[in-house]
Amino acid sequence: MIYIFRHGFCNNPFRIRKIKESIVDKTRTWVFLLFMLLAFSGFGLVACDDQGPAEEAGEEIDDTAEDIGDAFDD
């Protein structure tokens, strides 16, 4: 069998397999890096400083529970 490459002819079918595997490896690497970039950028959005109304209400409940606990301790 004779396979045609960009640079001419090749009688080695294993070279085709190596080229395909290297392309697949590079693609997997880029997909993984893109996934990690998107995942870590998502952490920045989750850890914002602005508190919503539910978080403020939760903190008020926590403070009230602490005040009640302190009142029982006295």
Phi, psi and omega in degrees: 000143178237126179252141181259129175249176176300325186265007179132208184265155179216130178264004186251105179291340179290334178293323177297317180297318179296319179296315179297318180295322179292324177294317179296318179297318179295320179295316178299320180297314180294322178295317179297315179296321178295319178299315180295321178298314180293322180295314182287332176289332176293328177296326178295325179285327181288324185267047180280161184273338182286130179264137177274175181296326180292321179291322177295319178295320178297320178294322177297320178295318178298316179297319179296318179296322177294319179297319179294318178297320178293325180294322179289330179290330181283000000 
